Amino acid sequence: MALTLLCLIAEVLPSSLVAQSLAEVARREAERRRELDRQGVEAKVIEGDPAQLAPNGNLSTSSSVPRTRAPGDRTSEARRSGTPRSYRTRIQRLDREIRSREERVAALQERLRKERWALPKVGRLSRSSGSATSQERLQTQIKDLDSKLKQLKRERREVYDEGRRAGFHPGELDGKGLTP
């Protein structure tokens, strides 16, 4: 019942209102469950043989046997120290940030170069419109971006080295080689 209501809401309302409506529905459901717990009403648990419950239907069951791994298995070691995918996504995120900062620095340097060789402005000049202050401001922005860029590169190198120490190959970390 609730699922069909949620599907109906999702089809009828725009996406911005769906999130609000879904949150409202979830809040109401939580309140309803708290009220039932307070009243002492127990939840109904369906028990029985699955073959008898759904003889011609599709009913899945799960076993309660936990899966175990061998002590020397690489995947359990990888889960303790991180997976190649987690390192790869961190490295890719840092690469994207580095590229965007480098592009921003290049754009600011080009703008600074153009301002240096621009002709002086004609007409009435205000105090704040001096080209020297503008060039100084651009130079400080470039210095700030350069320091952030160095920090990002250092962080990327540390993440890469951490992945190597965890036992992953360069291809696994860069996403360019064979990955399991």
Buried (B, 14 or more C-beta within 10 A) or exposed (E): EEEEEBEEBEEEBEEEEBEEBBEEBEEEEEEEEEEEEEEEEEEEEEEEEEEEEEEEEEEEEEEEEEEEEEEEEEEEEBEEBBBBBBBBEBBEEBBEBBEEBBEBBEEBBEBBEEEEEEEEEEEEEEEEEEEEEBBEEBEEBBEEBEEBBEEBBEBBEEBBEBBBEBEBEEEBBBBEEEBE
